[in-house]
């Protein structure tokens, strides 16, 4: 049988010191940033973000100027000061996570799906730039041999 006791002020101080020492306490006011994994596959990158308690409608993904940004908001499930909460460790509030995309990624090829609190974003790898042979025509004084080089098309 569990015994519930009203927390004492001194025990709260000890708990805070213990949590701060072992890294369990989050800095006050510091925004929540969802953890992500980024894996390279053969034809694309896969980004997975843990977003427990959210649905696909709570999350937004935008790509602008070579940066992919995942943002949203997780609402608090408790009503402050009504139940005498002793400890609240789960984060809530607005969040935003931005990642710089590799040069040449086509933003139209990015896709995402959300399943059981995990967002998976597939980012296609940029097409490999291949050298292109550029023919040089002869000038008025004779024939010029072809020159090989790399041209970058914009």
N, C-alpha and C positions, 0 to 999 in steps of 0.2 A: 504494500500500500504506500502510495506517495504522499508525502507531507508537504503541503503548500504553506509557505511562510511569506509574510510581507517583507519585501526587501528593506534592508537597513542602509542608511546613507553611506556608512563606512564600507559596506560590502560592494556598493556601486563603484566607489573610488578604486577599490582593489580590482574589481572586474575591468574597469577602464584601463588601469595600468597593465594588467595582464594582457588585454586585447591589443593595446598599443605596442607592447613588447613583441608579441607574436604576429603582428600585422593584421589582425582581424578587424580593427576599427578603421572605418573609412573617414577621411578628412571631412569635416563639416563643410557643407556647401560645394564640395567637389562633385561635378556631374558624374552620373553613371555612364560608363563606356562599355558597351557589350564586347565580350571577348570574341575574337575571330580567328579562324584558321584559313590559311591561303596555301593551296596545293597546286602544283603545276602538273597538268596532264599532257597528253601528246598534242592535242589541237587547241586546248584552252586552259585557262586557270579556273579553279573552283574556290570560291570564297564561302565559308560557312560561318554564320553568326548565331550564337545562342541568344534567343529572345523569349525566354519563358514567360508565359502569361499573356503574350500578345497574339494577335491574329494578323493576317496579311493586310487588313484594312488599317491597322495601327502603324504600319511601317511605310516609309517612302524611300525610293531609290532615285537619285538624280545623277546625271553625268554632265559635267560642264568643264570646258577647258582642260580636258585630260584628267579630271578628278571625279571619282565615283564617291558619292556621299549617301550613306544609309542614315536615316533619321526617323524619329517617332517619339512616342510618349507612352510610358507605363504608369497607369493610375495607381494610387495607394489604395489598398483594400481595407484599411482600417479608418475609423473615425477618430481623429485626434482628441485626446483628453476625455473621451467618454468611457473608456474601459480601464483606465489605469495601466496602460502598457508599460512593461518593464524594459523590454528590449525590442528594438526594431532593426534588423540587419538587412532585410531585403531592400534593394534600391528601387526607387521609383522617380518619376519625373521625366523631363525631356532628355533625349540623348541624340548624339550625332557622331558618326564615325566616318572619316574621309580617308581615301586611299588614292595615291597617284597611280594612274594607269600607264602601262608601257607605251612609248611612242608608237603611233600607227594603229592603235586599237580602233576598230570600227564600233562606235557606240550603239549602232543599230543592231549589232549582233549579240549584244548583252541580253541574257535572259535570267529570270529569277523564279523560284518557287518556294513556298513556305509550307512546312510540314511539322507538326507536333513541336512547335516552339523553336524550330531551326530554320533560318533563312539560308537558302543556297543560291548563290549568284554565279552564273557561268559567264566568263569573260573570254571571248575568242582571242587567240594569239594573233598578233599582227602578221600580215603576209610578209614572207621573207623577200627582201629586196634583191632582185636578180639583175646582174649586169646586162646591159642592152648594147648591142653593136650599133654605132652611129656611122652611117656612110657619109663620107665627105666628097662632094663633087669636085671635079677638076675646075681649076680657075682658068682664066683666059690664056695662061702661058703653058698649059699642059695638064697631064693627069697626076693627081695626088693619090697615094695609096690609102686604103681604108685605115681608120684609127679605131681601136677598141677602147671602151671606157664605160663608166657607169653614169647613167642619167637618172636623175630623181624627178619623177613627174609629180606636179602639184595638183 
